[in-house]
Amino acid sequence: MQWAQAAQGFAAMGSEARLQVLRCLIRAGHEGLMVAEIQHRTGIAPSTLAHHLKCLTSAGVVEQQKRGRSTISRASFQQLEALAQFVLSECCADANTKEAAKDD
């Protein structure tokens, strides 16, 4: 994952309302939810919800699929795992360096 892609993903999640929407979709699992159900569960106004879903979809953390007249939204678990891996990939990489500096 590139820095710009990671930054876009994290920026999309940088709002309380978008995190609420994303968490709702994560709880729903791979089946996802129709937009009306997301609105019902989160209490976010329809026009505002549309904006948040657009941001999350543009960043790749949410996927949408048309099913007849309805749109199903689902969390992109693959993208979310990639973002988590991006952040954690260098976990504790400098820990030994700091310990070595303390021992001197």
N, C-alpha and C positions, 0 to 999 in steps of 0.2 A: 504494500500500500504506500502510495506517495504522500508526502506531507500535505499537499494541497487537498487531496481527497480526504485525508483524515481530518483536516481543519474544517472542511465543508460539513462532514458528518457530525463532528462535535458542535459546530456552530448551529446546525439545525436543531440539535437537542438542547441548545442554550436558553431555552425559555421554559418556565414552569408548565405552561399550558401544553407545549409540544411534548415535554416529558410525560405529562399526564396521558396524552393521546398515545404515545409510544408504549407506555406501560400497559395501557388498556389493551393494545394490540398484542403485546407480548403475552399477556394473561390469556388472550383468546386462542393462542397457538397458531398452528399452520393454516387452519381454516380461515382465519381472519374474521372481519366483521363488516357488515354494511355500514355506510356512513351514518344512517339514521340510528343505528345501534350504538355507534361510537358517541354520537351526540347525546343519546339517552344516558349512557353510562358516565359520561364526563360532565354533562351539563353545559358544554360549550356551545354558544350560539352557532347556528348553521353556517353563516357567512364567515365567522371567525374560524370555525373548524375547517372550512374549505381552504382558507389561507394556511393554516398550520399543516394540513395534510399535503398541500402543495410544497411547502418548505421541506417537509420530511421526505417526500417522494423525490424531489429534486436532488437531495443529498444521498439518496439510495438506501436510506434506513427503513423506508416503507415502500411496499410494492402495491400497485393497484391493478385490478382486473375487472373489465366490464363483464357483467353477466346479465344479459337482457337489458333491462332498463336500470339495473342496479350496478353499483360499483362496490366491489369487495376490496377492502384494504387489509393488508397483513404486514406484520413486521418482517423485515428482511434479516432473518437470523444469521445468514452467512455474512452480510455486511456488518452487523452488530458484533459478531465474533471477530471479524477482521479488525474492527476498531478497538476492541478490547485487547487483542493481540498486539496491535500497534503500540498501545500504551504500555503494556506489560512486557514487551519483548526484551527490554533492557533492565528489567527489575533487578535491583541490587548489583548491577554491573560494576559500580564503583565502591561497593561496600568494602572489599578487601583493600583497595587503595587507601581509603580513609583509615582503616585499622592499621595498615602499615605505617602511615604517617604519624599516628598516635604513638606507635611503639618506638619511634626514633627519638 
